[in-house]
Amino acid sequence: MDSLSYRTVSINAANADKRWYVIDANDEVLGRLASQVAKILRGKNKPSFTPNADCGDNIIIINAEKVKLTGKKMHDKVYVRHTGYPGGQRFATPLDYLAKRPEFLVMKAVKGMLPKNRLGSQMLRNLRVYVGPEHNQEAQQPIELKLKEIK
């Protein structure tokens, strides 16, 4: 028996097989969409997953303004930020963000499901979110991915 066939292969940036996928967020639940996207960005859907390397794929999300939230989260969920000045706490609901910046909701949900370190920041750069059905990455020839087909 050849013992060389049992070696563990570690993937790095040079030999990672990175692909481009486009996902339509039309009528998708935000949390379910974000967890699937985070899994693909991290590379956990590949047999060659390496936890200390960015071996995930690039993802384009279109129609970010048509994402859904279940229950009463659209009105009851609150995003809190601080301006840095005394008394500078600001509160906003997902309904406010859908009116102003719908891509923020998807980016924030995916960011919360990635590692909180430099590698997580690098993985988040592989995500592009667009309002509407058009995107600028036609040159990369992205493959359309249905969330129902991902396991």
C-alpha positions in Angstrom: 0.0 0.0 0.0 1.3 3.4 -1.0 1.5 5.7 2.1 1.9 8.8 -0.1 -1.8 8.6 -1.1 -2.8 9.4 2.5 -1.1 12.7 2.8 -3.2 15.7 3.8 -3.2 18.3 1.1 -3.3 21.9 2.4 -4.6 24.5 0.0 -3.1 28.0 -0.2 -3.8 31.0 -2.4 -1.6 29.7 -5.2 -3.4 26.4 -5.8 -7.0 27.2 -4.7 -9.6 26.5 -7.3 -11.7 29.7 -7.1 -14.8 30.0 -9.2 -17.4 32.8 -9.7 -21.0 32.2 -8.8 -24.1 34.5 -9.1 -27.0 34.1 -6.7 -30.4 35.7 -7.1 -31.7 36.9 -3.8 -35.3 37.4 -5.0 -37.7 36.1 -2.3 -34.9 34.5 -0.3 -34.9 34.6 3.5 -31.9 36.8 4.6 -30.4 34.5 7.2 -30.6 31.4 5.1 -29.1 33.2 2.2 -26.3 34.6 4.3 -25.4 31.2 5.9 -25.2 29.5 2.5 -23.1 32.4 1.1 -20.8 32.4 4.1 -20.2 28.7 3.7 -19.2 29.1 0.0 -17.1 32.2 0.7 -15.2 30.2 3.4 -14.8 27.2 1.1 -16.5 24.7 3.5 -18.4 23.2 0.6 -15.2 21.9 -1.0 -13.4 18.7 -0.1 -10.1 20.6 0.0 -11.3 23.0 2.7 -8.4 24.5 4.6 -9.4 26.6 7.7 -6.3 28.9 7.6 -6.5 29.8 3.9 -8.9 31.7 1.7 -9.9 28.8 -0.5 -13.6 29.9 -1.0 -15.2 31.1 -4.2 -16.3 34.5 -5.4 -20.0 35.3 -5.1 -22.1 37.9 -6.8 -25.6 38.5 -5.2 -28.2 40.3 -7.4 -31.6 41.7 -6.4 -30.6 42.5 -2.9 -33.6 44.7 -2.4 -36.0 41.7 -2.8 -34.7 39.8 0.2 -37.2 38.7 2.9 -37.1 38.7 6.6 -39.4 36.3 8.5 -41.7 37.2 11.3 -41.8 40.8 12.6 -38.0 41.3 12.1 -38.6 43.9 9.3 -40.0 46.3 11.9 -38.6 45.0 15.3 -35.0 44.2 14.5 -32.7 47.2 15.2 -29.2 47.9 13.9 -27.3 50.1 16.3 -24.3 52.3 15.3 -22.4 55.1 17.0 -21.2 58.3 15.4 -18.3 58.7 17.8 -19.7 61.8 19.4 -21.4 62.0 22.9 -25.0 60.9 22.5 -24.3 59.7 19.0 -26.2 56.4 19.1 -28.2 55.9 15.9 -30.9 53.2 15.4 -32.3 51.8 12.2 -34.6 49.0 11.2 -34.2 46.7 8.1 -37.1 48.6 6.6 -35.0 51.8 6.7 -32.0 50.1 5.1 -34.1 48.6 2.4 -35.2 52.0 1.4 -31.7 53.6 1.5 -29.0 50.8 1.0 -30.5 47.3 0.5 -27.0 45.8 -0.1 -26.1 46.7 3.5 -28.5 44.1 4.9 -27.0 41.3 2.9 -23.4 42.4 3.5 -23.9 42.7 7.3 -25.6 39.3 7.6 -22.8 37.6 5.7 -20.1 39.4 7.6 -21.6 38.3 10.9 -21.3 34.6 9.8 -17.6 34.8 8.7 -14.6 34.6 11.1 -13.8 37.8 13.0 -10.2 38.1 11.9 -8.1 39.2 8.9 -9.0 36.0 7.1 -12.7 36.8 7.5 -12.1 40.3 6.1 -10.3 38.8 3.1 -13.2 36.4 2.5 -15.7 39.3 2.6 -13.8 40.9 -0.3 -14.9 38.0 -2.5 -18.5 39.0 -2.1 -20.2 41.6 -4.4 -23.8 42.6 -3.7 -25.9 44.5 -6.3 -29.3 46.2 -6.2 -31.2 45.0 -9.3 -30.6 42.2 -11.7 -27.4 43.6 -13.4 -23.8 43.2 -12.3 -20.4 44.2 -13.6 -18.7 40.8 -13.5 -19.7 39.4 -16.9 -16.0 39.0 -17.8 -15.6 36.4 -15.1 -18.4 34.2 -16.6 -20.1 33.5 -13.3 -22.2 30.3 -12.9 -25.7 30.7 -11.7 -26.2 29.0 -8.4 -29.6 28.0 -6.9 -29.6 28.0 -3.1 -32.1 25.1 -3.0 -29.4 22.9 -4.7 -26.6 23.7 -2.1 -26.2 21.1 0.6 
